Amino acid sequence: MMSNAGQIQSFAHLSDVHLPPAHALSPKAFVGKRALSVLSWKRRRSRHHTLRTAQAVMDDIVAFAPDAIADTGDLTNFGLPQEFSQAADWLEQMPAPTIVVPGNHDAMTSGARKQALATWSRWTAPRAEDFPFIRRVGNLALIGVCSAVASPPLMAYGHVDIEQAARLRRILDATRDACRIVLIHHPVAPGLVPWRKSLLGWRHVADALKEAGAELVLHGHSHCATIRFISDTSIPLISTPSASLMSDDPDKAAGWNAFRVVPEANYWRIEMTRRRMTETGEFVSSGQITWLRPRVPVQNSPAIPDVFDAPPLPVYQHAVGG
């Protein structure tokens, strides 16, 4: 029998906050691919993604009092330096240690991803070559994978190369004693988003997961609540809608996922509750599911090579409605 049975931990998963710009856009926003994104924002997206909704999601997470928060990217809209700073201010308000992986909007153009990671180094790996990275919170091993790359106009695909997938496999092998939660922006499966928005190299990631195992894989990007499984495995692949988007479709309405992890004798009991914002601005629990994921004892666990193992995060303080 394994130790630590009964020690409950919780974490929250949110994604695609797309924080509305707090100030007038810089001239950089009206050049190249960003110009198309600005046009989309002004025509449609600005009416649906609101800071009030994003703040309501955060307040609901505060009430849950998680031990950690997983953010799977797209904090920004145009990948501008001023947005990265705004997002850092947003992350400072989080009520628990927060782990971030960038999304395609955070890597809108060449150089944007580098700026994002540098600005958010407190919550993510500071450089692209440092992915995958790990944050340990008790029995949880939160593993960040970077799929965000600059793509051509009208495209929003991601990419994970063979080298990053190989590092992921080594990390998963070396953390079998923990509840391994993999974070990535793009879905590690075909069909959940159009090809132009898909993850190139998804099979590299899926193969690493199949060979080494994981307890959960969390993603965003689709702006829709879905539960699938990594190809040829029983590993749940879970998405949450945009944290700032109001929609009449219950699967796309703003919200987040609440997780509780209990280490039982021979398995992890993982309970997930979908938290959804209603048209009146209230939050309701909209679906619950429990997985029993086997716990694999590890003896003489190898050191994790060639990986950025981030230092522990400080405890955050947050006042509800602040």
Secondary structure, DSSP 8 states (H G I E B T S, - for coil): --S-TT--EEEEEEB------SS---GGGGSTHHHHHHHHHHHTGGGTB-HHHHHHHHHHHHHH--SEEEE-S---SS--HHHHHHHHHHHHT-SS-EEE---GGGG-STTHHHHHHHHTTTTS-SSGGG-SEEEEETTEEEEE--------TT---EE--HHHHHHHHHHHHHTTTSEEEEE-SS-SSSSSS-GGGSEETHHHHHHHHHHH--SEEEE-SS-S-EEEE-TTS--EEEE--BTTB--SSTTTSSEEEEEEEEE-SSEEEEEEEEEEE-TTS-EEEEEEEEEEEE----SS-----S-EE----------TT-
